[in-house]
Amino acid sequence: MSAGRGSKLIFGRVPHGNRGFSLIEVLLALALFTLAITVLTQAFVNTLHSLDLTRQETDLNPVLRFVRSQIIQEPDRAELERGGSINTLAFGDAYWQCRIEETATMDLFRVWLQIEVTDPRTAESHEFEDTLHLLRPTWSDPLDRSRTKAEAQDRLLERREGVYIQ
């Protein structure tokens, strides 16, 4: 331990002043810096991609609302089931198809809707699917409607009688 008067032993070695960083320390710092840059770059790219998708969806939302509203206003069930196209101002023609199914509730119909829109700027085709529930008394078969109504009245009468008997 004869290192001299003002110097201290560090890990069994005598320090020799300011000599800088060792090669291992520099490589480790460089590896950490590269890892941080890689992670931050990937996060930035993902953010840009998400922003682009959100912008596309935002551009298409008014078009989809317009097409849905036009389809909902169609009173003829056969016309809806045929499908067709609607001219939109921003995206040209939107092509759509419908499949209609009766539900257990009288005059309530489930409508599966497929809409295809082509973006004129990118020439990409976007397909959207939606399920709507529409109340359309004119679509119901009058005979089925009166039969369902009579069955519902019978069930209500049976329930009332059951309440009064007890």
Secondary structure, DSSP 8 states (H G I E B T S, - for coil): ----SS---BTTB---S-----HHHHHHHHHHHHHHHHHHHHHHHHHHHHHHHHHHHHHHHHHHHHHHHHHHT---HHHHHH-EEEEETTTEEEEEEEEEEE-SSTTEEEEEEEEEEE-TTT--EEEEEEEEEEE-GGGS-HHHHHHHHHHHHHHHHHHHHHHHH-
